[in-house]
Structure formats: structure tokens, C-alpha cells
């Protein structure tokens, strides 16, 4: 019974996009590894950007900097 956990920042993935992710990951496990579709579990966790850090800073801070003129 495969269990896949996808973690995304909570920046607006639509219900349709999440449904496509769930279907696509399930299809991939069935096609590549021959897993049983009926027992394949896919969970999507949406994490607030304040709770996700990269290189010592939150994604919230990084996103704000990216929106500034002349930001790198």
C-alpha cells in the first residue's frame, strides 16, 4: 500500500490542481511500479509560508523580497 505525502506552500493550488496531482501520482505508481490503485494513498499538506524555511529564512520573507523592484 503506497503512501505518498506531497507538501506544498499554501500559495493557492486550486482544488482542480490538487485533484490532478493526486490522480497523476496514483497513475505513476500504478504504471511504473505496478501498485494497486485501490490501495494507493496520496495526501497533500499545505504549509503556511511562515512555517517553511529555505536557507535560514521563511518563504514569506523570500516571496516578499522577490516582489521588490530590483530583487534577485
N, C-alpha and C positions, 0 to 999 in steps of 0.2 A: 504494500500500500504506500505509494509515493506521497510525500507531503512536501509541498513547495511553499515557502514563505517569501513573498515579494514585499519589500519595504520601499515606500515612496515618500517624498516630502508631500505635505498636504497643500500642494500648489495648483489644485484644480483639475486633476484627472476626472473626466466625466464618467458617469455610470456605464456608458457605452464603451469607453476606452478600457475600463476595468473588466467588463464582460469579455472584451476581445482578448485581453491578457490572459484571463482565466481559461478561455477556450483554446487560445494558441499554445499555452504551456501544457495544457492537458493533451492536445493533439501531438505536440512534440514528444512527450513521454510515451504516448501510445505508439507513434510512428518509429521513433528511434530505439526505444528500449523494450517495446512490446508490452508495456504496462497495461493493466486493466483500467479502462476509462471509468468504470463504476466505482473503483476504489481509489481513484486519484484525487487528492485534496490539494487545492490551491487557495491560499489565504493572502489577502492584500492588507498590509498595515500601512496606514497613512500617519506619518510622523510630523508633528509641528516643526517648522524650520528652526524654532528656538531650541529644539531638542536634538538637532542633527548638526554635528560639528565636522569640519574639514580643516585640516592644517591649523588647528588651535582656535578656530573661530566658528560661530554659528552660521548656518546657511542664511539666516535672516540678515546678518551683517554683510555677508558676501553679496547677497542679492541687492541690498541697498547700495553697496559700493558700485556694483555693475551698472546700476541705473544712473549714476552720476556722470555728467559730461566729462569726457576725457579719461574715464576709468579704464583700467586694464583688467 
